[in-house]
């Protein structure tokens, strides 16, 4: 479905300020549709003057729809809807006593000019399904009266307001709680849901007749109220904005209160106030914050414990005379260290995802810092954010592959050719570069590790290799990550490892 800005850019003669004005109306017109019990359609005049384009559509949640199908992006020729034509050319609200019939449904149509400055830039058609119409209740009368005031404000250019838009994703709707106050901020009508909300705050009587600001101030302690200026502006309906009250923590009631001042003729006559009880939402928010903090603390403690294990293994390695046992313990230290890096990163993260680029770079330094070879590691491409369930095994995979590349590609033991050769003096150390290439395609991650070392030995087979490190890598890639691993010759003459894994 095309957006309002796309339709305006393609078909209408509106500037950026006009489109922004219309988008601000769209941001609030669910309220108008619900108060009107009617579908709203925004018609943009075609730049050629031959008709109108439907730039937006909103159905009510309080009544039956008058449009079964979506009509955004459709064209309305000039002369097809005389009320729309009248509203646009005459700049006044146009209505007719006789309904239109659509699919055997009677629909009352009202056309409202959208005025900005001295110009009419669009027309909003209000379409009410008349099936099942009955004598309206007091609630419905107040809804319709308020909707009428808002439409007059649109026609006179006083709506949308230039004030603050809602900062809350869970901003209240008409059905959550509806209040109408007069110019002095005194409640003239409160819906049953609004009354229930205030009963939770401790109100024992009725809302009608009370100064809402004073009443709320009496019901709530200062720590659970916004500043006095905000409280008076919102609860007195003097500013188009919202605020949260009763949100000082603990088990108390939390409300979002939103105000829309009413100026149908330009003079402030009162306002519409919507309430929403968000107590359960805020309680769940606090639980999530506590849970997140607990999880981060667990990751921090796991990291500390792993570092302790690595330190103990390192001490043990220094007390062993066997070079083979020492090498095995040092490999274990590196494996434990790679897991600790992931948990350290998770302990600082807000969510259970990590920026794996930082982890990969740290792993590269971990491997090359303890190796004898003078090897540089370079990364091309980005891993991006990975979930913790994938980050830990992938960290071990990269550690093992880099370690194998350093040990077998750049360090050779002279004893392999001379049985009499022994000790570090017989170790030949090379230098070179290892390149980690990362390509992320949608829900798939391809990693290539190329070195320019001595390459694989003749007749090498991954499945029959006795290397513990490669066995760990193969198991992690295929079983833990659900991916695929291949080893082969690099174009530079060294070794290439290809890892391909699906992403969660």
C-alpha positions as CSV (number, residue, x, y, z in Angstrom):
1,X,0.0,0.0,0.0
2,X,1.5,3.3,-1.0
3,X,2.3,5.9,1.7
4,X,0.8,9.4,1.9
5,X,4.1,11.0,1.0
6,X,4.5,8.8,-2.0
7,X,1.0,9.5,-3.3
8,X,1.4,13.3,-2.7
9,X,4.8,13.3,-4.5
10,X,3.4,11.4,-7.4
11,X,0.0,13.0,-7.9
12,X,-0.5,16.2,-5.8
13,X,0.8,19.7,-5.9
14,X,1.8,19.8,-2.2
15,X,5.0,21.0,-0.6
16,X,6.9,19.3,2.2
17,X,5.2,21.4,4.9
18,X,1.8,20.5,3.5
19,X,2.6,16.8,3.6
20,X,4.0,17.1,7.2
21,X,0.7,18.8,8.2
22,X,-1.3,15.9,6.8
23,X,0.9,13.3,8.4
24,X,0.4,14.9,11.8
25,X,-3.4,14.6,11.2
26,X,-2.9,10.9,10.3
27,X,-1.0,10.4,13.5
28,X,-4.1,11.3,15.5
29,X,-7.0,10.5,13.3
30,X,-7.7,7.1,14.9
31,X,-9.1,9.2,17.7
32,X,-11.4,11.1,15.3
33,X,-12.6,7.9,13.6
34,X,-13.4,6.3,17.0
35,X,-15.2,9.4,18.3
36,X,-17.1,9.7,15.0
37,X,-18.0,5.9,14.8
38,X,-17.0,6.5,11.1
39,X,-14.4,5.6,8.5
40,X,-12.1,8.5,7.5
41,X,-10.6,8.9,4.0
42,X,-8.1,11.6,3.2
43,X,-8.5,12.8,-0.4
44,X,-5.6,14.7,-2.0
45,X,-6.3,17.0,-4.9
46,X,-4.7,15.9,-8.2
47,X,-2.2,18.5,-9.5
48,X,-4.0,18.4,-12.9
49,X,-7.3,19.4,-11.3
50,X,-9.2,16.3,-12.5
51,X,-10.1,14.7,-9.2
52,X,-8.6,13.4,-5.9
53,X,-6.3,10.6,-4.8
54,X,-7.0,8.6,-1.6
55,X,-3.9,9.3,0.5
56,X,-5.1,7.7,3.8
57,X,-7.8,5.6,5.3
58,X,-8.8,4.8,8.9
59,X,-11.6,2.5,10.2
60,X,-13.2,3.0,13.6
61,X,-12.8,0.5,16.4
62,X,-16.1,1.7,18.0
63,X,-18.5,0.9,15.1
64,X,-19.0,-1.0,11.8
65,X,-16.9,0.0,8.8
66,X,-18.3,1.7,5.7
67,X,-15.5,0.4,3.5
68,X,-14.9,-3.3,3.2
69,X,-11.9,-2.8,0.9
70,X,-8.8,-0.6,1.2
71,X,-9.0,2.4,-1.1
72,X,-5.7,4.1,-0.5
73,X,-4.1,5.0,-3.8
74,X,-7.4,5.0,-5.8
75,X,-8.6,7.9,-7.9
76,X,-11.8,9.8,-7.4
77,X,-12.8,11.8,-10.6
78,X,-14.1,15.3,-10.2
79,X,-17.9,15.4,-10.0
80,X,-18.2,11.8,-8.6
81,X,-18.6,13.0,-5.0
82,X,-20.2,16.5,-4.8
83,X,-19.6,16.9,-1.1
84,X,-15.9,16.4,-1.5
85,X,-15.9,18.9,-4.4
86,X,-17.8,21.4,-2.3
87,X,-15.6,21.1,0.7
88,X,-12.5,21.6,-1.4
89,X,-13.7,24.5,-3.5
90,X,-15.7,26.3,-0.8
91,X,-13.5,25.6,2.2
92,X,-16.4,24.6,4.4
93,X,-17.7,21.4,6.0
94,X,-20.2,19.8,3.5
95,X,-22.9,17.3,4.6
96,X,-26.1,16.0,3.2
97,X,-29.2,14.6,4.8
98,X,-29.7,11.7,2.4
99,X,-27.3,8.8,2.8
100,X,-25.3,7.1,0.0
101,X,-25.9,3.4,-0.6
102,X,-22.9,1.1,-0.9
103,X,-23.3,-2.7,-1.2
104,X,-26.9,-2.3,0.2
105,X,-25.5,-0.4,3.2
106,X,-26.7,3.2,3.9
107,X,-23.7,5.5,4.5
108,X,-23.9,9.1,5.7
109,X,-21.0,11.2,4.2
110,X,-19.5,14.4,5.5
111,X,-16.6,16.2,3.8
112,X,-14.2,18.2,5.9
113,X,-11.7,20.6,4.3
114,X,-8.2,20.3,5.6
115,X,-7.0,23.9,6.0
116,X,-3.4,25.0,6.4
117,X,-3.0,28.8,6.6
118,X,-5.4,30.2,4.0
119,X,-5.3,27.1,1.7
120,X,-7.4,23.9,1.6
121,X,-4.8,21.2,1.0
122,X,-7.0,18.1,1.2
123,X,-10.4,16.8,2.1
124,X,-11.3,14.3,4.8
125,X,-14.5,12.3,4.1
126,X,-16.2,11.0,7.2
127,X,-18.3,7.9,6.2
128,X,-20.7,6.5,8.8
129,X,-22.4,3.1,8.4
130,X,-26.0,3.7,9.4
131,X,-27.0,0.0,9.8
132,X,-28.1,-0.6,13.4
133,X,-28.3,3.1,14.3
134,X,-30.2,3.6,17.5
135,X,-30.9,6.4,20.0
136,X,-27.4,7.4,21.1
137,X,-26.3,7.1,24.8
138,X,-24.8,9.9,26.8
139,X,-21.3,8.4,26.0
140,X,-22.0,8.4,22.3
141,X,-23.4,11.9,22.4
142,X,-20.2,13.2,24.0
143,X,-18.1,11.2,21.5
144,X,-19.9,12.8,18.6
145,X,-19.8,16.3,20.0
146,X,-16.1,16.0,20.6
147,X,-15.6,14.6,17.1
148,X,-17.6,17.5,15.7
149,X,-15.3,20.0,17.5
150,X,-12.2,18.3,16.1
151,X,-13.5,18.4,12.6
152,X,-14.3,22.1,12.9
153,X,-10.7,22.6,14.1
154,X,-9.4,20.8,11.0
155,X,-11.6,22.9,8.8
156,X,-10.4,26.2,10.4
157,X,-6.8,25.2,10.5
158,X,-6.5,24.8,14.3
159,X,-5.8,21.1,14.1
160,X,-3.3,19.4,14.2
161,X,-1.7,21.4,17.0
162,X,1.9,22.5,16.8
163,X,2.6,21.2,20.3
164,X,4.2,18.0,21.5
165,X,3.3,14.7,20.0
166,X,2.9,11.6,22.1
167,X,6.2,10.1,23.3
168,X,4.5,6.9,24.4
169,X,4.1,3.9,22.2
170,X,1.2,2.8,24.4
171,X,-0.6,6.1,24.1
172,X,-4.3,5.9,25.2
173,X,-7.2,5.4,22.8
174,X,-10.8,6.5,23.1
175,X,-12.1,3.3,24.6
176,X,-9.4,3.2,27.4
177,X,-10.9,6.2,29.2
178,X,-12.6,9.4,27.9
179,X,-13.0,12.7,29.7
180,X,-14.4,16.0,28.6
181,X,-13.4,19.1,30.5
182,X,-14.5,22.7,30.2
183,X,-12.3,25.8,29.7
184,X,-11.6,25.9,33.4
185,X,-10.5,22.3,33.5
186,X,-13.6,21.0,35.3
187,X,-14.9,17.6,34.2
188,X,-18.2,17.8,32.4
189,X,-18.3,14.1,31.3
190,X,-16.4,11.0,32.2
191,X,-16.8,7.6,30.5
192,X,-17.3,4.5,32.7
193,X,-13.7,3.4,31.9
194,X,-12.3,6.7,32.9
195,X,-14.2,6.6,36.2
196,X,-12.9,3.1,36.8
197,X,-9.3,4.3,36.3
198,X,-9.8,7.1,38.9
199,X,-11.4,4.7,41.3
200,X,-8.1,2.7,41.2
201,X,-6.4,5.9,42.3
202,X,-8.7,6.1,45.3
203,X,-11.6,8.2,44.1
204,X,-14.8,7.3,46.0
205,X,-17.4,9.6,44.3
206,X,-18.0,10.8,40.8
207,X,-15.6,12.7,38.5
208,X,-18.1,15.1,37.0
209,X,-17.9,18.6,38.4
210,X,-14.3,18.2,39.8
211,X,-11.3,20.3,38.8
212,X,-9.3,17.4,37.4
213,X,-5.9,18.9,38.2
214,X,-6.8,19.5,41.9
215,X,-8.5,16.1,42.2
216,X,-5.5,14.3,40.8
217,X,-3.1,16.3,43.0
218,X,-5.1,15.2,46.1
219,X,-5.1,11.5,45.1
220,X,-1.4,11.2,44.3
221,X,1.7,12.0,46.4
222,X,4.2,14.4,44.8
223,X,6.7,11.7,43.9
224,X,4.1,10.0,41.6
225,X,3.1,13.2,39.8
226,X,4.9,15.1,37.0
227,X,5.9,18.7,37.6
228,X,3.2,21.2,38.3
229,X,3.4,22.9,34.9
230,X,2.9,19.6,33.1
231,X,0.2,18.4,35.4
232,X,-1.8,21.6,34.9
233,X,-1.3,21.8,31.2
234,X,-2.4,18.2,30.5
235,X,-5.1,17.7,33.1
236,X,-6.5,21.1,32.3
237,X,-6.4,20.3,28.6
238,X,-4.5,23.5,27.8
239,X,-1.7,21.8,25.8
240,X,-1.6,19.1,23.2
241,X,0.6,16.6,25.0
242,X,0.7,13.7,27.3
243,X,2.3,12.6,30.6
244,X,2.5,9.6,32.9
245,X,1.2,9.8,36.5
246,X,1.4,7.4,39.4
247,X,4.6,5.8,38.0
248,X,6.8,6.3,41.0
249,X,7.6,2.6,41.3
250,X,6.2,0.0,43.6
251,X,2.8,-1.5,43.2
252,X,0.8,1.7,42.7
253,X,-1.4,2.5,39.7
254,X,0.3,4.0,36.6
255,X,-1.6,6.0,34.0
256,X,-0.9,7.7,30.7
257,X,-2.9,10.8,30.3
258,X,-3.2,12.6,27.0
259,X,-4.9,15.9,26.3
260,X,-6.2,17.6,23.1
261,X,-7.4,21.2,23.6
262,X,-10.6,22.0,21.8
263,X,-10.9,25.3,19.8
264,X,-13.6,24.7,17.2
265,X,-14.0,28.4,16.6
266,X,-10.5,29.5,17.6
267,X,-11.3,30.1,21.2
268,X,-10.4,27.5,23.9
269,X,-13.7,25.9,25.1
270,X,-12.2,22.9,27.0
271,X,-10.6,19.7,26.0
272,X,-10.5,16.0,25.4
273,X,-8.5,13.9,27.8
274,X,-7.8,10.2,27.3
275,X,-6.6,7.9,30.0
276,X,-5.0,4.5,29.9
277,X,-4.2,2.3,32.9
278,X,-0.7,0.9,32.2
279,X,-0.1,-0.5,35.6
280,X,0.4,-4.1,34.3
281,X,2.7,-2.8,31.5
282,X,4.9,-1.0,33.9
283,X,5.0,-3.9,36.3
284,X,6.2,-6.2,33.4
285,X,8.7,-3.5,32.4
286,X,10.2,-3.6,35.9
287,X,10.3,-7.4,35.8
288,X,12.1,-7.3,32.5
289,X,14.6,-4.8,33.7
290,X,15.3,-6.9,36.8
291,X,15.5,-10.0,34.6
292,X,18.0,-8.3,32.2
293,X,20.1,-7.1,35.1
294,X,20.2,-10.6,36.6
295,X,21.1,-12.2,33.3
296,X,24.0,-9.6,32.8
297,X,25.2,-10.4,36.3
298,X,25.2,-14.1,35.6
299,X,27.2,-13.6,32.4
300,X,29.7,-11.4,34.4
301,X,30.1,-14.2,37.1
302,X,30.5,-16.9,34.4
303,X,33.2,-14.8,32.8
304,X,35.0,-14.4,36.1
305,X,34.7,-18.1,36.8
306,X,36.1,-19.0,33.4
307,X,39.0,-16.6,33.9
308,X,39.7,-18.3,37.2
309,X,39.7,-21.7,35.5
310,X,42.0,-20.4,32.8
311,X,44.4,-19.0,35.4
312,X,44.5,-22.4,37.2
313,X,45.2,-24.2,34.0
314,X,48.0,-21.7,33.2
315,X,49.5,-22.4,36.7
316,X,49.3,-26.1,36.2
317,X,51.0,-25.8,32.8
318,X,54.0,-24.1,34.4
319,X,54.5,-27.0,36.8
320,X,54.5,-29.7,34.2
321,X,57.8,-30.9,32.6
322,X,56.1,-32.5,29.6
323,X,56.0,-30.1,26.6
324,X,53.1,-32.1,25.1
325,X,51.0,-31.7,28.3
326,X,51.9,-28.0,28.6
327,X,50.8,-27.4,25.0
328,X,47.5,-29.2,25.7
329,X,46.9,-27.1,28.8
330,X,47.7,-23.9,26.9
331,X,45.2,-24.9,24.2
332,X,42.6,-25.4,26.9
333,X,43.4,-21.9,28.3
334,X,42.7,-20.4,24.9
335,X,39.4,-22.3,24.5
336,X,38.2,-21.2,27.9
337,X,39.3,-17.6,27.1
338,X,37.3,-17.5,23.9
339,X,34.2,-18.5,25.8
340,X,34.9,-15.9,28.5
341,X,35.2,-13.1,26.0
342,X,31.6,-13.9,24.8
343,X,30.2,-13.8,28.3
344,X,32.1,-10.6,29.1
345,X,30.5,-9.0,26.0
346,X,27.0,-10.3,27.0
347,X,27.5,-8.9,30.6
348,X,27.7,-5.5,29.0
349,X,24.9,-5.9,26.5
350,X,21.3,-4.7,27.0
351,X,19.9,-7.7,25.1
352,X,20.9,-11.3,24.6
353,X,22.7,-10.3,21.4
354,X,26.3,-9.3,20.9
355,X,28.3,-7.3,18.3
356,X,30.4,-10.2,17.1
357,X,32.9,-8.0,15.2
358,X,34.4,-6.9,18.5
359,X,34.6,-10.5,19.7
360,X,36.3,-11.7,16.5
361,X,38.9,-8.9,16.7
362,X,39.6,-9.8,20.4
363,X,39.9,-13.5,19.5
364,X,42.4,-12.6,16.7
365,X,44.6,-10.7,19.3
366,X,44.2,-13.6,21.8
367,X,45.6,-16.1,19.3
368,X,48.4,-14.1,17.8
369,X,49.6,-12.6,21.1
370,X,50.4,-16.0,22.5
371,X,51.8,-17.5,19.3
372,X,55.4,-17.6,18.3
373,X,54.8,-16.6,14.8
374,X,54.7,-13.0,13.6
375,X,51.3,-13.1,12.0
376,X,48.8,-10.3,11.3
377,X,45.1,-11.0,11.3
378,X,42.8,-8.8,9.1
379,X,39.0,-8.8,9.0
380,X,37.0,-7.9,5.8
381,X,33.3,-7.6,6.2
382,X,31.0,-7.5,9.3
383,X,29.5,-10.3,11.4
384,X,27.0,-7.9,12.9
385,X,24.8,-8.8,15.8
386,X,24.5,-12.5,16.8
387,X,22.4,-14.1,19.5
388,X,24.3,-15.6,22.4
389,X,23.4,-19.2,21.5
390,X,25.4,-18.7,18.2
391,X,28.1,-16.4,19.5
392,X,29.7,-18.9,21.9
393,X,30.2,-21.8,19.6
394,X,31.2,-19.5,16.7
395,X,33.8,-17.9,19.0
396,X,35.3,-21.3,19.7
397,X,35.3,-22.2,15.9
398,X,37.2,-19.0,15.0
399,X,39.6,-19.5,17.8
400,X,40.5,-23.1,16.8
401,X,40.8,-22.2,13.1
402,X,43.0,-19.2,13.8
403,X,45.1,-21.3,16.2
404,X,45.5,-24.1,13.6
405,X,46.5,-21.5,11.0
406,X,49.2,-20.1,13.2
407,X,50.6,-23.4,14.5
408,X,50.6,-25.4,11.3
409,X,51.0,-22.6,8.7
410,X,53.8,-20.6,10.2
411,X,55.5,-22.7,12.9
412,X,57.5,-25.8,11.9
413,X,59.4,-28.1,14.2
414,X,62.8,-29.2,12.9
415,X,62.5,-32.4,14.8
416,X,60.1,-33.6,12.1
417,X,63.1,-33.9,9.8
418,X,65.9,-34.4,12.3
419,X,65.0,-36.8,15.1
420,X,68.0,-35.5,17.1
421,X,66.6,-32.0,17.1
422,X,64.9,-30.9,20.3
423,X,63.7,-27.8,22.1
424,X,62.6,-24.4,21.1
425,X,65.8,-23.7,19.3
426,X,64.7,-26.1,16.7
427,X,61.4,-24.3,16.0
428,X,61.3,-22.3,12.8
429,X,59.0,-19.2,13.0
430,X,57.4,-17.7,10.0
431,X,55.4,-14.5,9.4
432,X,52.5,-13.7,7.2
433,X,48.8,-12.6,7.2
434,X,45.5,-14.3,7.9
435,X,42.4,-12.8,6.4
436,X,38.9,-13.3,7.8
437,X,36.3,-12.6,5.2
438,X,32.7,-12.3,6.3
439,X,29.7,-12.1,4.1
440,X,26.2,-11.7,5.6
441,X,23.4,-12.5,3.2
442,X,20.0,-12.2,4.8
443,X,19.7,-15.1,7.2
444,X,23.0,-16.7,6.3
445,X,26.6,-16.0,7.3
446,X,29.6,-17.1,5.2
447,X,33.1,-16.9,6.8
448,X,36.3,-17.6,5.0
449,X,39.7,-17.8,6.8
450,X,42.7,-17.6,4.5
451,X,46.3,-17.9,5.5
452,X,49.5,-17.6,3.3
453,X,51.3,-20.2,5.4
454,X,52.7,-23.6,4.4
455,X,49.3,-25.2,3.5
456,X,47.7,-28.5,4.2
457,X,49.8,-31.7,4.2
458,X,49.6,-34.1,1.3
459,X,46.6,-36.4,1.5
460,X,44.8,-34.4,4.1
461,X,41.2,-35.4,4.9
462,X,39.1,-33.5,7.3
463,X,37.0,-36.5,8.4
464,X,40.1,-38.6,9.2
465,X,42.2,-35.9,10.7
466,X,43.5,-36.7,14.3
467,X,43.5,-33.0,15.2
468,X,41.4,-32.4,18.4
469,X,40.9,-28.7,17.4
470,X,39.5,-29.6,14.0
471,X,37.3,-32.2,15.5
472,X,35.9,-29.6,17.9
473,X,35.4,-27.2,15.0
474,X,33.5,-29.8,12.9
475,X,31.3,-30.7,15.7
476,X,30.4,-27.2,16.6
477,X,29.8,-26.0,13.1
478,X,27.6,-29.0,12.1
479,X,25.9,-29.9,15.4
480,X,25.7,-26.6,17.3
481,X,25.4,-24.1,14.5
482,X,23.7,-26.3,11.8
483,X,26.2,-25.2,9.2
484,X,28.9,-26.6,6.9
485,X,32.7,-26.6,7.1
486,X,35.3,-27.2,4.3
487,X,39.1,-27.0,4.4
488,X,41.2,-26.7,1.2
489,X,44.0,-24.8,-0.4
490,X,44.1,-21.0,-0.4
491,X,44.8,-19.0,-3.6
492,X,47.8,-17.6,-1.7
493,X,49.3,-21.1,-1.3
494,X,48.2,-21.6,2.3
495,X,45.1,-23.0,3.8
496,X,41.5,-21.9,3.4
497,X,38.7,-22.7,5.8
498,X,35.1,-22.0,4.8
499,X,32.3,-21.9,7.3
500,X,28.7,-21.4,6.3
501,X,26.0,-21.1,9.0
502,X,22.3,-20.1,9.1
503,X,21.4,-17.2,11.3
504,X,18.6,-17.1,13.9
